[in-house]
Amino acid sequence: TVSAAPNLSASHLIHVHSPSWNAATQDACIGELDQAILNILNLADQQGFTSIALPSISSG
């Protein structure tokens, strides 16, 4: 989802569900993380954003 960010230097926030990391299923986790990032980029494009910043995702 996208929400306004009135108290930040950004105009909007994109909320993402980050996958849980599991070393035993590392390949699947990487695929889920890749898909989450693609979803963010696609949503940013759909919203017409001209710049985005991605913090660390699923880093613990």
PDBQT receptor file of N, H, CA, C and O in Angstrom, charges set to zero:
ATOM      1  N   THR A   1       0.836  -1.187   0.000  1.00  0.00    +0.000 N 
ATOM      2  CA  THR A   1       0.000   0.000   0.000  1.00  0.00    +0.000 C 
ATOM      3  C   THR A   1       0.878   1.247   0.000  1.00  0.00    +0.000 C 
ATOM      4  O   THR A   1       2.058   1.208   0.350  1.00  0.00    +0.000 OA
ATOM      5  N   VAL A   2       0.269   2.334  -0.399  1.00  0.00    +0.000 N 
ATOM      6  H   VAL A   2      -0.690   2.366  -0.683  1.00  0.00    +0.000 HD
ATOM      7  CA  VAL A   2       0.954   3.623  -0.428  1.00  0.00    +0.000 C 
ATOM      8  C   VAL A   2       0.241   4.552   0.538  1.00  0.00    +0.000 C 
ATOM      9  O   VAL A   2      -0.989   4.597   0.565  1.00  0.00    +0.000 OA
ATOM     10  N   SER A   3       1.000   5.290   1.327  1.00  0.00    +0.000 N 
ATOM     11  H   SER A   3       1.999   5.253   1.305  1.00  0.00    +0.000 HD
ATOM     12  CA  SER A   3       0.404   6.273   2.229  1.00  0.00    +0.000 C 
ATOM     13  C   SER A   3       1.213   7.558   2.180  1.00  0.00    +0.000 C 
ATOM     14  O   SER A   3       2.375   7.566   1.774  1.00  0.00    +0.000 OA
ATOM     15  N   ALA A   4       0.581   8.633   2.597  1.00  0.00    +0.000 N 
ATOM     16  H   ALA A   4      -0.363   8.626   2.926  1.00  0.00    +0.000 HD
ATOM     17  CA  ALA A   4       1.269   9.922   2.684  1.00  0.00    +0.000 C 
ATOM     18  C   ALA A   4       2.300   9.861   3.807  1.00  0.00    +0.000 C 
ATOM     19  O   ALA A   4       2.187   9.057   4.732  1.00  0.00    +0.000 OA
ATOM     20  N   ALA A   5       3.298  10.719   3.706  1.00  0.00    +0.000 N 
ATOM     21  H   ALA A   5       3.390  11.372   2.954  1.00  0.00    +0.000 HD
ATOM     22  CA  ALA A   5       4.355  10.780   4.720  1.00  0.00    +0.000 C 
ATOM     23  C   ALA A   5       4.514  12.228   5.175  1.00  0.00    +0.000 C 
ATOM     24  O   ALA A   5       5.528  12.860   4.878  1.00  0.00    +0.000 OA
ATOM     25  N   PRO A   6       3.522  12.761   5.893  1.00  0.00    +0.000 N 
ATOM     26  CA  PRO A   6       3.517  14.192   6.198  1.00  0.00    +0.000 C 
ATOM     27  C   PRO A   6       4.655  14.673   7.094  1.00  0.00    +0.000 C 
ATOM     28  O   PRO A   6       5.012  15.850   7.035  1.00  0.00    +0.000 OA
ATOM     29  N   ASN A   7       5.227  13.815   7.910  1.00  0.00    +0.000 N 
ATOM     30  H   ASN A   7       4.937  12.859   7.957  1.00  0.00    +0.000 HD
ATOM     31  CA  ASN A   7       6.277  14.249   8.838  1.00  0.00    +0.000 C 
ATOM     32  C   ASN A   7       7.673  13.788   8.421  1.00  0.00    +0.000 C 
ATOM     33  O   ASN A   7       8.602  13.801   9.228  1.00  0.00    +0.000 OA
ATOM     34  N   LEU A   8       7.815  13.385   7.165  1.00  0.00    +0.000 N 
ATOM     35  H   LEU A   8       7.060  13.375   6.510  1.00  0.00    +0.000 HD
ATOM     36  CA  LEU A   8       9.103  12.925   6.650  1.00  0.00    +0.000 C 
ATOM     37  C   LEU A   8       9.501  13.773   5.454  1.00  0.00    +0.000 C 
ATOM     38  O   LEU A   8       8.680  14.513   4.910  1.00  0.00    +0.000 OA
ATOM     39  N   SER A   9      10.743  13.668   5.049  1.00  0.00    +0.000 N 
ATOM     40  H   SER A   9      11.409  13.067   5.491  1.00  0.00    +0.000 HD
ATOM     41  CA  SER A   9      11.169  14.409   3.863  1.00  0.00    +0.000 C 
ATOM     42  C   SER A   9      10.634  13.766   2.588  1.00  0.00    +0.000 C 
ATOM     43  O   SER A   9      10.660  14.393   1.529  1.00  0.00    +0.000 OA
ATOM     44  N   ALA A  10      10.154  12.538   2.668  1.00  0.00    +0.000 N 
ATOM     45  H   ALA A  10      10.133  12.028   3.528  1.00  0.00    +0.000 HD
ATOM     46  CA  ALA A  10       9.521  11.870   1.529  1.00  0.00    +0.000 C 
ATOM     47  C   ALA A  10       8.057  12.282   1.451  1.00  0.00    +0.000 C 
ATOM     48  O   ALA A  10       7.454  12.651   2.460  1.00  0.00    +0.000 OA
ATOM     49  N   SER A  11       7.491  12.217   0.260  1.00  0.00    +0.000 N 
ATOM     50  H   SER A  11       7.980  11.918  -0.560  1.00  0.00    +0.000 HD
ATOM     51  CA  SER A  11       6.077  12.562   0.116  1.00  0.00    +0.000 C 
ATOM     52  C   SER A  11       5.168  11.365   0.361  1.00  0.00    +0.000 C 
ATOM     53  O   SER A  11       4.018  11.534   0.767  1.00  0.00    +0.000 OA
ATOM     54  N   HIS A  12       5.673  10.157   0.117  1.00  0.00    +0.000 N 
ATOM     55  H   HIS A  12       6.607  10.021  -0.213  1.00  0.00    +0.000 HD
ATOM     56  CA  HIS A  12       4.869   8.948   0.274  1.00  0.00    +0.000 C 
ATOM     57  C   HIS A  12       5.716   7.813   0.846  1.00  0.00    +0.000 C 
ATOM     58  O   HIS A  12       6.944   7.824   0.770  1.00  0.00    +0.000 OA
ATOM     59  N   LEU A  13       5.018   6.835   1.418  1.00  0.00    +0.000 N 
ATOM     60  H   LEU A  13       4.020   6.826   1.479  1.00  0.00    +0.000 HD
ATOM     61  CA  LEU A  13       5.644   5.596   1.875  1.00  0.00    +0.000 C 
ATOM     62  C   LEU A  13       4.980   4.434   1.158  1.00  0.00    +0.000 C 
ATOM     63  O   LEU A  13       3.760   4.418   0.996  1.00  0.00    +0.000 OA
ATOM     64  N   ILE A  14       5.766   3.471   0.732  1.00  0.00    +0.000 N 
ATOM     65  H   ILE A  14       6.757   3.484   0.863  1.00  0.00    +0.000 HD
ATOM     66  CA  ILE A  14       5.236   2.220   0.206  1.00  0.00    +0.000 C 
ATOM     67  C   ILE A  14       5.489   1.167   1.275  1.00  0.00    +0.000 C 
ATOM     68  O   ILE A  14       6.630   0.926   1.667  1.00  0.00    +0.000 OA
ATOM     69  N   HIS A  15       4.418   0.546   1.739  1.00  0.00    +0.000 N 
ATOM     70  H   HIS A  15       3.490   0.742   1.420  1.00  0.00    +0.000 HD
ATOM     71  CA  HIS A  15       4.532  -0.477   2.774  1.00  0.00    +0.000 C 
ATOM     72  C   HIS A  15       4.687  -1.833   2.101  1.00  0.00    +0.000 C 
ATOM     73  O   HIS A  15       3.988  -2.134   1.134  1.00  0.00    +0.000 OA
ATOM     74  N   VAL A  16       5.594  -2.642   2.606  1.00  0.00    +0.000 N 
ATOM     75  H   VAL A  16       6.162  -2.398   3.392  1.00  0.00    +0.000 HD
ATOM     76  CA  VAL A  16       5.857  -3.949   2.008  1.00  0.00    +0.000 C 
ATOM     77  C   VAL A  16       5.925  -5.010   3.100  1.00  0.00    +0.000 C 
ATOM     78  O   VAL A  16       6.477  -4.785   4.178  1.00  0.00    +0.000 OA
ATOM     79  N   HIS A  17       5.355  -6.165   2.798  1.00  0.00    +0.000 N 
ATOM     80  H   HIS A  17       4.908  -6.348   1.923  1.00  0.00    +0.000 HD
ATOM     81  CA  HIS A  17       5.505  -7.316   3.691  1.00  0.00    +0.000 C 
ATOM     82  C   HIS A  17       6.812  -7.991   3.316  1.00  0.00    +0.000 C 
ATOM     83  O   HIS A  17       6.961  -8.494   2.202  1.00  0.00    +0.000 OA
ATOM     84  N   SER A  18       7.746  -8.000   4.235  1.00  0.00    +0.000 N 
ATOM     85  H   SER A  18       7.625  -7.591   5.140  1.00  0.00    +0.000 HD
ATOM     86  CA  SER A  18       9.041  -8.610   3.937  1.00  0.00    +0.000 C 
ATOM     87  C   SER A  18       9.005 -10.093   4.291  1.00  0.00    +0.000 C 
ATOM     88  O   SER A  18       8.466 -10.481   5.328  1.00  0.00    +0.000 OA
ATOM     89  N   PRO A  19       9.582 -10.913   3.425  1.00  0.00    +0.000 N 
ATOM     90  CA  PRO A  19       9.594 -12.345   3.713  1.00  0.00    +0.000 C 
ATOM     91  C   PRO A  19      10.484 -12.664   4.906  1.00  0.00    +0.000 C 
ATOM     92  O   PRO A  19      11.472 -11.976   5.164  1.00  0.00    +0.000 OA
ATOM     93  N   SER A  20      10.121 -13.711   5.623  1.00  0.00    +0.000 N 
ATOM     94  H   SER A  20       9.319 -14.269   5.413  1.00  0.00    +0.000 HD
ATOM     95  CA  SER A  20      10.949 -14.183   6.737  1.00  0.00    +0.000 C 
ATOM     96  C   SER A  20      12.105 -14.993   6.179  1.00  0.00    +0.000 C 
ATOM     97  O   SER A  20      11.912 -15.862   5.330  1.00  0.00    +0.000 OA
ATOM     98  N   TRP A  21      13.303 -14.705   6.658  1.00  0.00    +0.000 N 
ATOM     99  H   TRP A  21      13.460 -13.999   7.349  1.00  0.00    +0.000 HD
ATOM    100  CA  TRP A  21      14.496 -15.385   6.149  1.00  0.00    +0.000 C 
ATOM    101  C   TRP A  21      14.687 -16.714   6.853  1.00  0.00    +0.000 C 
ATOM    102  O   TRP A  21      14.560 -16.801   8.075  1.00  0.00    +0.000 OA
ATOM    103  N   ASN A  22      14.992 -17.746   6.087  1.00  0.00    +0.000 N 
ATOM    104  H   ASN A  22      15.096 -17.676   5.095  1.00  0.00    +0.000 HD
ATOM    105  CA  ASN A  22      15.258 -19.070   6.627  1.00  0.00    +0.000 C 
ATOM    106  C   ASN A  22      16.397 -19.668   5.810  1.00  0.00    +0.000 C 
ATOM    107  O   ASN A  22      16.243 -19.897   4.610  1.00  0.00    +0.000 OA
ATOM    108  N   ALA A  23      17.516 -19.917   6.433  1.00  0.00    +0.000 N 
ATOM    109  H   ALA A  23      17.641 -19.731   7.407  1.00  0.00    +0.000 HD
ATOM    110  CA  ALA A  23      18.689 -20.431   5.716  1.00  0.00    +0.000 C 
ATOM    111  C   ALA A  23      18.414 -21.775   5.051  1.00  0.00    +0.000 C 
ATOM    112  O   ALA A  23      19.020 -22.093   4.028  1.00  0.00    +0.000 OA
ATOM    113  N   ALA A  24      17.510 -22.562   5.618  1.00  0.00    +0.000 N 
ATOM    114  H   ALA A  24      17.017 -22.304   6.449  1.00  0.00    +0.000 HD
ATOM    115  CA  ALA A  24      17.202 -23.876   5.052  1.00  0.00    +0.000 C 
ATOM    116  C   ALA A  24      16.462 -23.768   3.722  1.00  0.00    +0.000 C 
ATOM    117  O   ALA A  24      16.530 -24.672   2.889  1.00  0.00    +0.000 OA
ATOM    118  N   THR A  25      15.758 -22.658   3.530  1.00  0.00    +0.000 N 
ATOM    119  H   THR A  25      15.703 -21.924   4.207  1.00  0.00    +0.000 HD
ATOM    120  CA  THR A  25      15.013 -22.442   2.280  1.00  0.00    +0.000 C 
ATOM    121  C   THR A  25      15.487 -21.155   1.612  1.00  0.00    +0.000 C 
ATOM    122  O   THR A  25      14.686 -20.354   1.131  1.00  0.00    +0.000 OA
ATOM    123  N   GLN A  26      16.796 -20.976   1.593  1.00  0.00    +0.000 N 
ATOM    124  H   GLN A  26      17.447 -21.626   1.984  1.00  0.00    +0.000 HD
ATOM    125  CA  GLN A  26      17.396 -19.729   1.115  1.00  0.00    +0.000 C 
ATOM    126  C   GLN A  26      16.956 -19.368  -0.305  1.00  0.00    +0.000 C 
ATOM    127  O   GLN A  26      16.658 -18.203  -0.568  1.00  0.00    +0.000 OA
ATOM    128  N   ASP A  27      16.907 -20.325  -1.220  1.00  0.00    +0.000 N 
ATOM    129  H   ASP A  27      17.149 -21.272  -1.007  1.00  0.00    +0.000 HD
ATOM    130  CA  ASP A  27      16.530 -20.021  -2.602  1.00  0.00    +0.000 C 
ATOM    131  C   ASP A  27      15.109 -19.474  -2.676  1.00  0.00    +0.000 C 
ATOM    132  O   ASP A  27      14.849 -18.511  -3.398  1.00  0.00    +0.000 OA
ATOM    133  N   ALA A  28      14.193 -20.082  -1.935  1.00  0.00    +0.000 N 
ATOM    134  H   ALA A  28      14.404 -20.865  -1.349  1.00  0.00    +0.000 HD
ATOM    135  CA  ALA A  28      12.811 -19.600  -1.924  1.00  0.00    +0.000 C 
ATOM    136  C   ALA A  28      12.737 -18.208  -1.302  1.00  0.00    +0.000 C 
ATOM    137  O   ALA A  28      11.991 -17.353  -1.779  1.00  0.00    +0.000 OA
ATOM    138  N   CYS A  29      13.501 -17.981  -0.250  1.00  0.00    +0.000 N 
ATOM    139  H   CYS A  29      14.107 -18.676   0.138  1.00  0.00    +0.000 HD
ATOM    140  CA  CYS A  29      13.510 -16.670   0.406  1.00  0.00    +0.000 C 
ATOM    141  C   CYS A  29      14.031 -15.590  -0.534  1.00  0.00    +0.000 C 
ATOM    142  O   CYS A  29      13.494 -14.483  -0.574  1.00  0.00    +0.000 OA
ATOM    143  N   ILE A  30      15.069 -15.911  -1.284  1.00  0.00    +0.000 N 
ATOM    144  H   ILE A  30      15.505 -16.810  -1.252  1.00  0.00    +0.000 HD
ATOM    145  CA  ILE A  30      15.610 -14.944  -2.243  1.00  0.00    +0.000 C 
ATOM    146  C   ILE A  30      14.560 -14.626  -3.299  1.00  0.00    +0.000 C 
ATOM    147  O   ILE A  30      14.404 -13.470  -3.691  1.00  0.00    +0.000 OA
ATOM    148  N   GLY A  31      13.839 -15.643  -3.762  1.00  0.00    +0.000 N 
ATOM    149  H   GLY A  31      13.965 -16.582  -3.444  1.00  0.00    +0.000 HD
ATOM    150  CA  GLY A  31      12.770 -15.424  -4.736  1.00  0.00    +0.000 C 
ATOM    151  C   GLY A  31      11.675 -14.529  -4.188  1.00  0.00    +0.000 C 
ATOM    152  O   GLY A  31      11.182 -13.651  -4.897  1.00  0.00    +0.000 OA
ATOM    153  N   GLU A  32      11.283 -14.739  -2.928  1.00  0.00    +0.000 N 
ATOM    154  H   GLU A  32      11.683 -15.453  -2.353  1.00  0.00    +0.000 HD
ATOM    155  CA  GLU A  32      10.255 -13.909  -2.301  1.00  0.00    +0.000 C 
ATOM    156  C   GLU A  32      10.741 -12.478  -2.133  1.00  0.00    +0.000 C 
ATOM    157  O   GLU A  32       9.978 -11.535  -2.341  1.00  0.00    +0.000 OA
ATOM    158  N   LEU A  33      11.999 -12.309  -1.759  1.00  0.00    +0.000 N 
ATOM    159  H   LEU A  33      12.618 -13.076  -1.590  1.00  0.00    +0.000 HD
ATOM    160  CA  LEU A  33      12.559 -10.970  -1.602  1.00  0.00    +0.000 C 
ATOM    161  C   LEU A  33      12.643 -10.271  -2.957  1.00  0.00    +0.000 C 
ATOM    162  O   LEU A  33      12.317  -9.089  -3.065  1.00  0.00    +0.000 OA
ATOM    163  N   ASP A  34      13.077 -10.993  -3.987  1.00  0.00    +0.000 N 
ATOM    164  H   ASP A  34      13.342 -11.953  -3.899  1.00  0.00    +0.000 HD
ATOM    165  CA  ASP A  34      13.100 -10.433  -5.345  1.00  0.00    +0.000 C 
ATOM    166  C   ASP A  34      11.713  -9.955  -5.752  1.00  0.00    +0.000 C 
ATOM    167  O   ASP A  34      11.561  -8.862  -6.296  1.00  0.00    +0.000 OA
ATOM    168  N   GLN A  35      10.692 -10.787  -5.484  1.00  0.00    +0.000 N 
ATOM    169  H   GLN A  35      10.815 -11.675  -5.041  1.00  0.00    +0.000 HD
ATOM    170  CA  GLN A  35       9.326 -10.421  -5.866  1.00  0.00    +0.000 C 
ATOM    171  C   GLN A  35       8.839  -9.208  -5.082  1.00  0.00    +0.000 C 
ATOM    172  O   GLN A  35       8.157  -8.349  -5.642  1.00  0.00    +0.000 OA
ATOM    173  N   ALA A  36       9.176  -9.123  -3.802  1.00  0.00    +0.000 N 
ATOM    174  H   ALA A  36       9.730  -9.821  -3.348  1.00  0.00    +0.000 HD
ATOM    175  CA  ALA A  36       8.782  -7.966  -2.995  1.00  0.00    +0.000 C 
ATOM    176  C   ALA A  36       9.382  -6.685  -3.568  1.00  0.00    +0.000 C 
ATOM    177  O   ALA A  36       8.705  -5.660  -3.644  1.00  0.00    +0.000 OA
ATOM    178  N   ILE A  37      10.647  -6.742  -3.969  1.00  0.00    +0.000 N 
ATOM    179  H   ILE A  37      11.197  -7.575  -3.907  1.00  0.00    +0.000 HD
ATOM    180  CA  ILE A  37      11.301  -5.559  -4.539  1.00  0.00    +0.000 C 
ATOM    181  C   ILE A  37      10.679  -5.196  -5.881  1.00  0.00    +0.000 C 
ATOM    182  O   ILE A  37      10.460  -4.017  -6.160  1.00  0.00    +0.000 OA
ATOM    183  N   LEU A  38      10.390  -6.194  -6.718  1.00  0.00    +0.000 N 
ATOM    184  H   LEU A  38      10.567  -7.152  -6.492  1.00  0.00    +0.000 HD
ATOM    185  CA  LEU A  38       9.718  -5.920  -7.991  1.00  0.00    +0.000 C 
ATOM    186  C   LEU A  38       8.350  -5.291  -7.766  1.00  0.00    +0.000 C 
ATOM    187  O   LEU A  38       7.953  -4.387  -8.500  1.00  0.00    +0.000 OA
ATOM    188  N   ASN A  39       7.629  -5.766  -6.755  1.00  0.00    +0.000 N 
ATOM    189  H   ASN A  39       7.951  -6.501  -6.158  1.00  0.00    +0.000 HD
ATOM    190  CA  ASN A  39       6.323  -5.181  -6.435  1.00  0.00    +0.000 C 
ATOM    191  C   ASN A  39       6.461  -3.713  -6.049  1.00  0.00    +0.000 C 
ATOM    192  O   ASN A  39       5.649  -2.883  -6.458  1.00  0.00    +0.000 OA
ATOM    193  N   ILE A  40       7.486  -3.389  -5.263  1.00  0.00    +0.000 N 
ATOM    194  H   ILE A  40       8.146  -4.063  -4.931  1.00  0.00    +0.000 HD
ATOM    195  CA  ILE A  40       7.737  -1.999  -4.872  1.00  0.00    +0.000 C 
ATOM    196  C   ILE A  40       8.016  -1.149  -6.107  1.00  0.00    +0.000 C 
ATOM    197  O   ILE A  40       7.440  -0.073  -6.268  1.00  0.00    +0.000 OA
ATOM    198  N   LEU A  41       8.893  -1.628  -6.972  1.00  0.00    +0.000 N 
ATOM    199  H   LEU A  41       9.361  -2.502  -6.841  1.00  0.00    +0.000 HD
ATOM    200  CA  LEU A  41       9.252  -0.867  -8.169  1.00  0.00    +0.000 C 
ATOM    201  C   LEU A  41       8.050  -0.683  -9.093  1.00  0.00    +0.000 C 
ATOM    202  O   LEU A  41       7.858   0.400  -9.648  1.00  0.00    +0.000 OA
ATOM    203  N   ASN A  42       7.240  -1.727  -9.264  1.00  0.00    +0.000 N 
ATOM    204  H   ASN A  42       7.396  -2.606  -8.813  1.00  0.00    +0.000 HD
ATOM    205  CA  ASN A  42       6.049  -1.616 -10.106  1.00  0.00    +0.000 C 
ATOM    206  C   ASN A  42       5.046  -0.633  -9.525  1.00  0.00    +0.000 C 
ATOM    207  O   ASN A  42       4.468   0.167 -10.261  1.00  0.00    +0.000 OA
ATOM    208  N   LEU A  43       4.831  -0.680  -8.220  1.00  0.00    +0.000 N 
ATOM    209  H   LEU A  43       5.300  -1.330  -7.622  1.00  0.00    +0.000 HD
ATOM    210  CA  LEU A  43       3.896   0.242  -7.586  1.00  0.00    +0.000 C 
ATOM    211  C   LEU A  43       4.390   1.678  -7.686  1.00  0.00    +0.000 C 
ATOM    212  O   LEU A  43       3.602   2.589  -7.940  1.00  0.00    +0.000 OA
ATOM    213  N   ALA A  44       5.673   1.885  -7.489  1.00  0.00    +0.000 N 
ATOM    214  H   ALA A  44       6.313   1.145  -7.283  1.00  0.00    +0.000 HD
ATOM    215  CA  ALA A  44       6.243   3.227  -7.628  1.00  0.00    +0.000 C 
ATOM    216  C   ALA A  44       6.039   3.747  -9.047  1.00  0.00    +0.000 C 
ATOM    217  O   ALA A  44       5.723   4.921  -9.239  1.00  0.00    +0.000 OA
ATOM    218  N   ASP A  45       6.216   2.886 -10.035  1.00  0.00    +0.000 N 
ATOM    219  H   ASP A  45       6.472   1.932  -9.879  1.00  0.00    +0.000 HD
ATOM    220  CA  ASP A  45       5.998   3.270 -11.430  1.00  0.00    +0.000 C 
ATOM    221  C   ASP A  45       4.528   3.602 -11.680  1.00  0.00    +0.000 C 
ATOM    222  O   ASP A  45       4.223   4.603 -12.327  1.00  0.00    +0.000 OA
ATOM    223  N   GLN A  46       3.623   2.776 -11.176  1.00  0.00    +0.000 N 
ATOM    224  H   GLN A  46       3.871   1.962 -10.650  1.00  0.00    +0.000 HD
ATOM    225  CA  GLN A  46       2.186   3.014 -11.338  1.00  0.00    +0.000 C 
ATOM    226  C   GLN A  46       1.764   4.338 -10.707  1.00  0.00    +0.000 C 
ATOM    227  O   GLN A  46       0.873   5.015 -11.219  1.00  0.00    +0.000 OA
ATOM    228  N   GLN A  47       2.401   4.706  -9.599  1.00  0.00    +0.000 N 
ATOM    229  H   GLN A  47       3.125   4.156  -9.183  1.00  0.00    +0.000 HD
ATOM    230  CA  GLN A  47       2.069   5.946  -8.900  1.00  0.00    +0.000 C 
ATOM    231  C   GLN A  47       2.721   7.162  -9.555  1.00  0.00    +0.000 C 
ATOM    232  O   GLN A  47       2.409   8.299  -9.201  1.00  0.00    +0.000 OA
ATOM    233  N   GLY A  48       3.620   6.929 -10.506  1.00  0.00    +0.000 N 
ATOM    234  H   GLY A  48       3.874   6.006 -10.794  1.00  0.00    +0.000 HD
ATOM    235  CA  GLY A  48       4.298   8.025 -11.189  1.00  0.00    +0.000 C 
ATOM    236  C   GLY A  48       5.428   8.640 -10.392  1.00  0.00    +0.000 C 
ATOM    237  O   GLY A  48       5.828   9.774 -10.657  1.00  0.00    +0.000 OA
ATOM    238  N   PHE A  49       5.950   7.905  -9.414  1.00  0.00    +0.000 N 
ATOM    239  H   PHE A  49       5.625   6.985  -9.199  1.00  0.00    +0.000 HD
ATOM    240  CA  PHE A  49       7.060   8.428  -8.625  1.00  0.00    +0.000 C 
ATOM    241  C   PHE A  49       8.298   8.541  -9.513  1.00  0.00    +0.000 C 
ATOM    242  O   PHE A  49       8.552   7.670 -10.345  1.00  0.00    +0.000 OA
ATOM    243  N   THR A  50       9.051   9.596  -9.338  1.00  0.00    +0.000 N 
ATOM    244  H   THR A  50       8.844  10.304  -8.663  1.00  0.00    +0.000 HD
ATOM    245  CA  THR A  50      10.257   9.794 -10.141  1.00  0.00    +0.000 C 
ATOM    246  C   THR A  50      11.526   9.425  -9.391  1.00  0.00    +0.000 C 
ATOM    247  O   THR A  50      12.593   9.336  -9.998  1.00  0.00    +0.000 OA
ATOM    248  N   SER A  51      11.433   9.212  -8.097  1.00  0.00    +0.000 N 
ATOM    249  H   SER A  51      10.566   9.285  -7.603  1.00  0.00    +0.000 HD
ATOM    250  CA  SER A  51      12.576   8.733  -7.323  1.00  0.00    +0.000 C 
ATOM    251  C   SER A  51      12.056   7.940  -6.131  1.00  0.00    +0.000 C 
ATOM    252  O   SER A  51      10.974   8.208  -5.608  1.00  0.00    +0.000 OA
ATOM    253  N   ILE A  52      12.846   6.965  -5.717  1.00  0.00    +0.000 N 
ATOM    254  H   ILE A  52      13.725   6.747  -6.142  1.00  0.00    +0.000 HD
ATOM    255  CA  ILE A  52      12.505   6.167  -4.539  1.00  0.00    +0.000 C 
ATOM    256  C   ILE A  52      13.785   5.859  -3.769  1.00  0.00    +0.000 C 
ATOM    257  O   ILE A  52      14.884   5.896  -4.322  1.00  0.00    +0.000 OA
ATOM    258  N   ALA A  53      13.624   5.559  -2.507  1.00  0.00    +0.000 N 
ATOM    259  H   ALA A  53      12.731   5.528  -2.058  1.00  0.00    +0.000 HD
ATOM    260  CA  ALA A  53      14.730   5.091  -1.669  1.00  0.00    +0.000 C 
ATOM    261  C   ALA A  53      14.269   3.795  -1.023  1.00  0.00    +0.000 C 
ATOM    262  O   ALA A  53      13.166   3.722  -0.480  1.00  0.00    +0.000 OA
ATOM    263  N   LEU A  54      15.108   2.783  -1.081  1.00  0.00    +0.000 N 
ATOM    264  H   LEU A  54      16.004   2.842  -1.521  1.00  0.00    +0.000 HD
ATOM    265  CA  LEU A  54      14.773   1.500  -0.473  1.00  0.00    +0.000 C 
ATOM    266  C   LEU A  54      15.670   1.261   0.734  1.00  0.00    +0.000 C 
ATOM    267  O   LEU A  54      16.889   1.168   0.595  1.00  0.00    +0.000 OA
ATOM    268  N   PRO A  55      15.071   1.162   1.916  1.00  0.00    +0.000 N 
ATOM    269  CA  PRO A  55      15.876   0.800   3.087  1.00  0.00    +0.000 C 
ATOM    270  C   PRO A  55      16.175  -0.697   3.034  1.00  0.00    +0.000 C 
ATOM    271  O   PRO A  55      15.703  -1.400   2.142  1.00  0.00    +0.000 OA
ATOM    272  N   SER A  56      16.924  -1.154   3.948  1.00  0.00    +0.000 N 
ATOM    273  H   SER A  56      17.308  -0.582   4.673  1.00  0.00    +0.000 HD
ATOM    274  CA  SER A  56      17.200  -2.578   4.057  1.00  0.00    +0.000 C 
ATOM    275  C   SER A  56      15.888  -3.317   4.313  1.00  0.00    +0.000 C 
ATOM    276  O   SER A  56      15.098  -2.911   5.165  1.00  0.00    +0.000 OA
ATOM    277  N   ILE A  57      15.660  -4.394   3.580  1.00  0.00    +0.000 N 
ATOM    278  H   ILE A  57      16.301  -4.724   2.888  1.00  0.00    +0.000 HD
ATOM    279  CA  ILE A  57      14.419  -5.163   3.706  1.00  0.00    +0.000 C 
ATOM    280  C   ILE A  57      14.775  -6.561   4.203  1.00  0.00    +0.000 C 
ATOM    281  O   ILE A  57      15.701  -7.189   3.689  1.00  0.00    +0.000 OA
ATOM    282  N   SER A  58      14.044  -7.044   5.196  1.00  0.00    +0.000 N 
ATOM    283  H   SER A  58      13.292  -6.534   5.613  1.00  0.00    +0.000 HD
ATOM    284  CA  SER A  58      14.257  -8.383   5.775  1.00  0.00    +0.000 C 
ATOM    285  C   SER A  58      15.662  -8.561   6.322  1.00  0.00    +0.000 C 
ATOM    286  O   SER A  58      16.255  -9.633   6.197  1.00  0.00    +0.000 OA
ATOM    287  N   SER A  59      16.189  -7.517   6.924  1.00  0.00    +0.000 N 
ATOM    288  H   SER A  59      15.708  -6.646   7.025  1.00  0.00    +0.000 HD
ATOM    289  CA  SER A  59      17.556  -7.600   7.442  1.00  0.00    +0.000 C 
ATOM    290  C   SER A  59      17.607  -7.986   8.920  1.00  0.00    +0.000 C 
ATOM    291  O   SER A  59      18.684  -8.058   9.512  1.00  0.00    +0.000 OA
ATOM    292  N   GLY A  60      16.462  -8.230   9.496  1.00  0.00    +0.000 N 
ATOM    293  H   GLY A  60      15.587  -8.172   9.015  1.00  0.00    +0.000 HD
ATOM    294  CA  GLY A  60      16.454  -8.669  10.876  1.00  0.00    +0.000 C 
ATOM    295  C   GLY A  60      16.090  -7.577  11.775  1.00  0.00    +0.000 C 
ATOM    296  O   GLY A  60      16.033  -7.771  12.990  1.00  0.00    +0.000 OA
TER     297      GLY A  60
